[in-house]
Amino acid sequence: MARMMMTIGTSCLLVTMLNAQPPGPAAAAPAAILVAPVAAPGGAPAPVKLELRIPAPYDVRDYRNLLGMPGFSGTLLSNHFKLYLGYVNNVNLLQSNLRTLLAGAQETTPPYAEQKRRLGWEFNGMRLHEYYFDNLGGTGTLATNTALYAQLVADFGSYDSWKRDFVGTAKMRGIGWAVLYYDPVGGRLLNMWINEHDANHLAGGVPLLIADVFEHAYLTDYQLERAAYLDAFFQNINWDVVAARFSP
């Protein structure tokens, strides 16, 4: 059992960590008891115990299996992995900061609000990169007997029509992502432009195919030739992964 004293402003907090476990993907977040000063009747501060769950950090996924992928240099991929690492680290840092602020009853302050907003941006940066790397490393061929292929034809008229729309979306000026979404309510597929990491996501939509079109995804190998990068991207799509995300 470890004990830690934290001082925030003029408030003194005691957090007693219980059942601490090494962080990992399957490890439950350790529990903690928070003692925070609150006003009691008569104005005297009185400690109130609150149950506080300390979030386990997210793990960095290893994508070195993609090294050697045709059309993507080792330098480009290695730098991209480092950038992804930064998102994971920032998500973990923000989670810790926000929980500390919450422990100090600072949840209505500007530092809490701004870091809460930032968490969504960093989290999407982390998760979208994971989707992106996961849907690479394949042969670039979608089997015509899959449910996903049938849905693409039903919604766009043909695979080629869908691809033309997806590539056109990915070529839009700006920085962000092109995402093939499945809308389970409407039962249809849509290609969407996501500005940076957080704007234009479809509520309730399931991301199936994700293309990173920030300059860092292609500048090292293709300079400003985004179209050539997208050709290489399509040649390396792991359609088995993408099809497994589709559940009509």
C-alpha positions in Angstrom: 0.0 0.0 0.0 1.4 3.4 -1.0 0.4 6.7 0.4 0.8 10.1 -1.4 0.2 13.6 -0.1 -0.8 16.2 -2.7 -1.4 19.9 -2.1 -3.5 21.9 -4.6 -3.9 25.6 -3.7 -4.7 25.6 0.0 -6.4 22.3 0.1 -4.6 19.2 1.4 -5.5 15.8 -0.1 -4.7 12.3 1.0 -4.9 9.7 -1.6 -4.5 6.1 -0.4 -3.8 3.8 -3.3 -5.1 0.2 -2.8 -4.4 -2.9 -4.7 -2.0 -1.3 -7.1 -1.1 -3.4 -10.1 1.4 -3.0 -12.9 -0.1 -1.2 -15.8 -1.1 -3.3 -18.8 -3.9 -3.8 -21.3 -5.7 -6.3 -19.1 -4.8 -4.8 -15.7 -7.7 -3.3 -13.8 -7.2 0.3 -12.7 -6.2 0.4 -9.1 -8.7 1.8 -6.6 -8.1 4.7 -4.3 -9.8 6.5 -1.5 -9.9 10.2 -1.7 -10.1 12.4 1.3 -11.0 16.0 0.3 -11.9 19.0 2.4 -15.5 20.2 2.1 -17.5 22.7 4.0 -19.4 21.2 7.0 -22.4 22.8 8.7 -21.1 25.7 10.7 -18.3 26.4 8.2 -15.7 24.0 9.6 -14.1 21.8 6.9 -14.8 18.1 7.2 -13.2 15.3 5.2 -15.5 13.3 3.0 -14.4 10.0 1.6 -14.9 9.5 -2.1 -14.2 6.4 -4.2 -11.7 7.3 -6.9 -10.7 5.0 -9.7 -7.2 5.8 -11.0 -7.1 5.1 -14.8 -4.5 2.6 -16.1 -2.3 4.1 -18.8 -2.9 3.1 -22.4 -0.2 0.9 -23.9 1.7 1.9 -27.1 1.1 -0.7 -29.8 4.0 -2.1 -31.8 3.6 -1.7 -35.5 7.2 -2.6 -36.6 5.7 -5.5 -38.6 4.8 -2.8 -41.2 8.5 -2.0 -41.8 9.4 -3.1 -45.3 5.9 -2.4 -46.6 6.1 -1.5 -50.4 5.8 2.2 -51.0 6.6 3.2 -47.4 10.2 3.8 -46.4 11.5 2.8 -43.0 12.3 6.5 -42.2 8.7 7.5 -43.0 7.2 4.7 -40.9 9.6 5.1 -38.0 8.9 8.8 -37.7 5.1 8.1 -37.9 5.4 5.6 -35.1 7.2 8.2 -33.0 4.4 10.7 -33.6 1.8 8.1 -32.6 3.8 7.5 -29.4 3.4 11.2 -28.6 -0.4 10.9 -28.7 -0.5 7.9 -26.4 1.8 9.7 -23.9 -0.3 12.8 -24.0 -3.5 10.9 -23.4 -2.0 9.2 -20.4 -0.7 12.6 -19.1 -4.0 14.3 -19.5 -5.9 11.5 -17.8 -3.6 11.8 -14.8 -3.8 15.6 -14.8 -7.6 15.6 -14.9 -7.9 13.0 -12.1 -5.6 15.1 -10.0 -7.7 18.2 -10.6 -10.9 16.3 -9.9 -9.3 15.2 -6.6 -8.7 18.8 -5.7 -12.3 19.8 -6.5 -11.0 21.8 -9.5 -13.5 20.4 -12.0 -15.1 23.8 -12.6 -11.8 25.6 -13.3 -10.3 26.6 -16.7 -7.3 24.2 -16.4 -9.8 21.3 -16.0 -12.0 22.5 -18.9 -9.1 23.1 -21.3 -7.4 19.8 -20.6 -10.8 18.0 -20.9 -11.2 19.5 -24.3 -7.7 18.6 -25.3 -8.1 15.0 -24.2 -10.6 14.3 -27.0 -8.2 15.7 -29.6 -5.3 13.6 -28.3 -7.4 10.5 -27.8 -8.7 10.6 -31.4 -5.1 11.2 -32.6 -4.1 8.0 -30.8 -7.0 5.8 -31.8 -7.2 7.0 -35.5 -3.5 6.1 -35.9 -4.2 2.7 -34.4 -7.0 2.1 -36.9 -4.8 3.4 -39.7 -1.8 1.2 -38.9 -4.1 -1.8 -38.3 -5.6 -1.5 -41.7 -2.3 -1.6 -43.5 0.1 -4.5 -44.2 -2.3 -6.3 -46.6 -2.4 -7.1 -50.3 -4.8 -4.3 -51.3 -7.5 -6.7 -52.6 -11.0 -6.8 -51.3 -12.7 -10.2 -52.0 -15.8 -9.7 -54.1 -17.7 -12.4 -52.1 -17.6 -10.3 -48.8 -20.5 -8.5 -47.2 -18.5 -5.3 -47.3 -18.0 -5.5 -51.0 -21.7 -6.1 -51.5 -22.5 -3.1 -49.4 -20.1 -0.9 -51.3 -21.8 -1.9 -54.6 -25.2 -1.4 -53.1 -24.4 2.1 -51.8 -22.1 3.5 -54.5 -23.1 1.4 -57.6 -19.6 -0.2 -57.9 -16.4 -0.6 -56.0 -14.7 1.8 -58.5 -17.3 4.4 -57.8 -16.8 4.1 -54.0 -13.0 4.2 -54.5 -13.2 7.4 -56.6 -15.3 9.1 -53.9 -12.9 7.9 -51.1 -9.8 9.1 -53.0 -11.6 12.4 -53.8 -12.3 12.8 -50.1 -8.7 12.1 -49.2 -7.4 14.6 -51.7 -9.3 17.5 -50.1 -7.2 20.4 -49.1 -6.3 20.5 -45.4 -5.0 18.2 -42.8 -6.9 15.3 -41.4 -8.3 11.8 -42.3 -10.4 10.1 -44.9 -12.7 7.6 -43.2 -15.1 5.0 -44.6 -17.9 4.9 -42.0 -20.8 2.4 -41.6 -23.9 4.0 -40.3 -25.7 1.2 -38.5 -28.9 3.2 -38.1 -29.3 4.0 -41.8 -27.6 0.8 -42.9 -25.3 2.6 -45.3 -21.6 3.4 -46.0 -20.3 7.0 -46.2 -16.9 8.4 -46.9 -16.1 11.3 -44.6 -13.4 14.0 -44.2 -12.2 14.3 -40.6 -10.6 17.7 -40.0 -7.5 17.3 -37.8 -8.7 14.5 -35.4 -12.0 15.7 -34.0 -14.3 17.5 -36.5 -16.9 15.8 -38.7 -17.0 12.3 -37.1 -20.4 10.7 -37.6 -22.2 10.1 -34.3 -22.8 6.4 -33.9 -20.8 5.6 -37.1 -18.4 2.7 -37.2 -15.0 3.6 -38.8 -14.0 0.8 -41.2 -11.2 2.1 -43.4 -9.0 5.0 -42.2 -6.4 6.9 -44.3 -4.1 9.4 -42.7 -3.7 12.4 -44.9 -1.7 14.7 -42.6 1.5 15.6 -44.4 3.6 13.6 -42.0 2.0 10.4 -43.4 3.6 10.9 -46.9 5.8 14.0 -47.1 9.1 12.0 -46.5 8.5 9.7 -49.5 6.1 11.6 -51.7 6.7 15.3 -50.9 3.4 17.0 -51.9 2.2 14.2 -54.2 -0.7 13.0 -52.1 -2.2 11.1 -55.0 0.9 8.9 -55.3 0.8 8.2 -51.6 -2.8 7.2 -51.8 -2.0 4.8 -54.6 0.6 3.2 -52.2 -2.0 3.2 -49.4 -4.5 1.3 -51.5 -1.9 -1.3 -52.6 -1.3 -2.1 -48.9 -4.8 -2.1 -47.4 -5.5 -5.1 -45.2 -9.1 -5.7 -46.3 -9.4 -8.6 -43.9 -9.1 -6.2 -41.0 -11.4 -3.7 -42.6 -14.1 -6.3 -43.4 -13.9 -7.6 -39.9 -14.9 -4.1 -38.6 -18.1 -4.3 -40.7 -21.1 -5.9 -39.0 -24.3 -5.0 -40.9 
